[in-house]
Amino acid sequence: MWLLCDCQGQNTTELLNFCRDNLPEDIRTGICMPTYDSMKKYQGSWHIEEKTVFPEYFLIKESQKETLRNAFAQWPYTEAFCSSIAETSTQLLPEQEKLLQSFLGKENHMKMSAGYIKDGTAFITQGPLQGKEKMIRKIDRHKRLARLEIPIGDKFREIRAGLEITSKS
């Protein structure tokens, strides 16, 4: 089972770098900061950038929670964070975990999706959003992003995903 944990205002990049540099391999594999492809235009062309799916959150395997808390005790910035890791975490239900894995794949990264809009309805032709069109709440064609609402624990959370709309009619 996965837990979604709040970083308690910590910089997620610093937290990830700390994990990579200081934690043993078996603990590191239980930590995940999922990312997605996002398009940004600069220098006259479009470039793919990676952004975090859950800003200020990370995923850990429930079995690693105590080990992770002990490991984070070494990091000076996380004293309050360590004590509240259990209180701020949201447990994903098995079907929610399966849905999230269908978006992220084995690499814990959501690739760009592509599709078209016909008569006001989005049709996704490729990528992880294919078949999940009903979860899309808003499409920003200019930024090439889709906002989705997915169930996490007992609430719904908004996430973003890269989506290129190739045509609209």
QUIMO-V434891 format. One record per pair of residues at least 4 apart in sequence whose ideal C-beta (glycine too) atoms are under 7 Angstrom apart, sorted by the first residue. I is the first residue (numbers start at 0). J is the second residue. If there is no record, write none. Layout:
i:j
I:J
I:J
This chain:
i:j
0:61
0:90
0:91
0:96
1:58
1:60
1:91
1:96
2:58
2:59
2:61
2:64
2:88
2:89
2:90
3:53
3:56
3:58
3:88
3:89
3:91
3:151
4:56
4:57
4:59
4:84
4:87
4:88
5:55
5:56
5:87
6:11
6:14
6:55
6:56
6:57
7:79
7:80
7:83
7:87
9:13
9:14
9:76
9:77
9:80
10:14
11:15
11:32
11:51
11:54
11:55
11:57
12:16
13:17
14:18
14:57
15:19
15:32
16:20
17:21
17:74
18:22
18:27
18:30
19:27
21:73
22:26
22:27
22:70
23:27
24:28
26:30
26:63
26:66
26:67
26:70
29:59
29:60
29:63
30:57
30:59
30:67
31:57
31:58
31:107
32:51
32:57
33:51
33:52
33:53
33:58
33:103
33:107
33:108
33:109
34:49
34:50
34:51
34:52
34:108
35:50
35:52
35:109
35:159
35:160
35:161
36:47
36:49
36:109
36:110
36:111
36:161
37:48
37:50
37:144
37:161
38:45
38:47
38:143
38:161
38:163
39:46
39:48
40:44
40:45
41:46
47:111
52:109
52:158
53:158
59:63
59:64
59:67
61:90
63:67
64:68
64:84
64:85
65:69
66:70
67:71
68:72
68:81
68:84
71:77
71:80
71:81
72:81
77:81
79:83
80:84
83:87
84:88
89:151
89:152
90:152
91:95
91:96
91:99
91:151
91:152
92:96
93:97
94:98
95:99
95:150
95:151
96:100
97:101
98:102
98:149
99:103
101:127
102:109
102:127
103:107
103:108
103:109
104:108
109:127
109:160
110:126
110:127
111:126
111:161
111:163
112:123
112:125
112:126
112:127
112:128
112:129
112:160
112:161
112:162
113:124
113:125
113:126
113:163
113:165
114:121
114:122
114:123
114:124
114:162
114:164
115:122
115:124
115:164
115:165
115:166
115:167
116:120
116:121
116:164
116:167
117:122
117:168
121:132
121:135
121:138
122:132
123:128
123:129
123:132
124:129
125:129
128:145
128:160
128:162
134:147
134:148
134:149
135:145
135:147
136:146
136:147
136:148
137:146
138:145
138:162
138:164
139:144
140:164
143:161
143:162
143:163
144:159
144:161
144:162
145:159
145:160
145:162
146:157
146:159
147:157
147:158
147:160
148:155
148:157
149:155
149:156
149:158
150:155
151:156
